[in-house]
C-alpha cells in the first residue's frame, strides 16, 4: 500500500529583507525547510515538534497545498498538493489553532451546514459524522451560539468537527491545543486519541505542548532549523539524546567537598546544603557508583532516582542548536 | 462540478446574509448610506448643470444617462466581487491559508464570503436610476436599444469587476496596497460618469481607451442616444463593451492567478 504522505528532499526557502540602513536593504535567502524526507503510512499518528521557526508550519503548508515547495517531491493521498489543491482539499482536514475555519457570525450548526455544501458531502454521511462529533465533543450546549461568542475551548471543538465532517483521510492539526485550559486540552486529546485508534484517519499534529505528544503519538518527528533531527519513538529520543536521569539525595550534613565523577553534574543544592540534585549524563557513571561514593563521605538519609521527561530532552535539543 | 460550485457559492452568500442580519441597525445604516451615496451622484450632475448648459458637448439628460449607466455597472461589480478589496486583510492575517485548504476557487470564496447587504441596495438604486435616466434622456424604446440598455451595465460591471480583481491582487505582492486599489476603482467610477470629451487627450487615451473606461458608459450611451461621437469614433464601438469586458476579465484572471502563485511561493 502506498504511504499517505511521501516527501523526499522537501525544501522551502524564503527571501528575507534585512534593512541595513536608511533606505538600504539587503535580501537574504533563508531555508525554512531544508531537505525533509517523510513517509507516513495510513492510520499513523505523527507528532511534529520543534522550536519556533523550525519549519513545522511551513512543512504543513506545503503538505496542504498552501505553499509551493522550492525543491523536492511531495505527494499527499497520491496527489501533488499545489496543482491538485482542490482535489486534495476534499481528502484532507486542516485545523489551524490560531486561524478559524468557522464563520464568525454564524452559529456552529450553520457553519457545519455550510461546510457540507462547500465539500459536497451527501447529507446522510454528514449527519452521521456530525452526530458522532456532537456526542464525543459535547457540542450540544453551544451548537446554536454564534462562533464569536464561543470560548476558545468550545471553538476548538467546533474547529475539529468542521475539519472532519467531510471524512478526510488525513487530518492536519497545527497547534490544536494552543491557549486551551487543562480541561479543554484533555477533551481534545481524548477525542484525537479515539480518532487515531480507529486507524482510518492519519493524523499529523504539530505542537509545543509535549503532553500532547506523550498522550497521543507513538511516532515523533523533531525538526530543527528545517531539518529532521529525530524520527522515531519517544524512547528512541531519550536514548539517542542521552536523556539525563537525576539522583536526588538528602543528607544529614552538607558535603564537605563537592563530588567529582565523570558524567555527573551537580544540578542544584538546597540552601541548607542537605538536599542535592545530581544529573547523570550518559553512562560514564551509574547511579549506584554515585551513591556508593556519597555514602563514603556523608550520611545518606534518602535517595530518589528520577527518570527523564520529554520536556527536558526537547529543551536540551532546542538550546543546543541555538 | 460547475453546478456544485454554484450551489456552494449560493449557500455561502445566504450564510453571509444571515450573519449580517444579526446586526440589524448596522445593516439599515449601511443600506441608507449606500442609497444616499447614489443620490449624491445624481445631485452632483444636477448641480453641475446649474452652472453650465452642457458638459463636453452633452446636455443634462445625456450626461445623466452616462452617469447612471456607470453607477449601475459599478454597483453590480461591487456586489459581486467588491469584497476582494479585503484581500490584503486575508493575506495579512493568514486567513487566506484557511481559504486555500477548502475545495473551492480562491476568488469565488472571497467573493462569496462577505457579501455586504448594503451593496444590494446600491444595485437596486442603480437599476432604478438607469430607467429614470433613459426616460429623461429620451432613449427610444426599440428592442435593440432596450437590449443595449440591459447589456451595458452588465458589461460595464465586468470591466469594473476586472479592475477590482486586478488591483486587489496587488496585495499578493504588496500588502499595504489597499488604498491604491480604492483610488483606482472609485476614480474609475468618477471617470466613467462624465463624457470622455471633457478629459485632456493624454488622460483620455490612458483611461478611456487604455483601461477601457469609454466602453462602460460613453460609447453605449452614444448609440442609445443616437448621437455620433464628437471625437469621430465609429458607432459600432457602442456595441463593443462585451468584447472589452471579456478582454478585461481575461487580463484580471491572469493577474489573479499570478498573484495566487506568488503567494504560494512567498507565503507572506
Interface residues (C-beta under 8 A of the other chain):
Chain A: X14 X15 X58 X61 X64 X65 X66 X67 X68 X70 X82 X85 X86 X87 X89 X90 X92 X94 X96 X98 X99 X100 X101 X103 X104 X105 X106 X110 X113 X114 X117 X118 X119 X120 X146
Chain B: X4 X7 X8 X11 X12 X15 X18 X19 X20 X22 X23 X93 X94 X95 X97 X98 X100 X101 X102 X103 X104 X105 X261 X264 X265 X266 X267
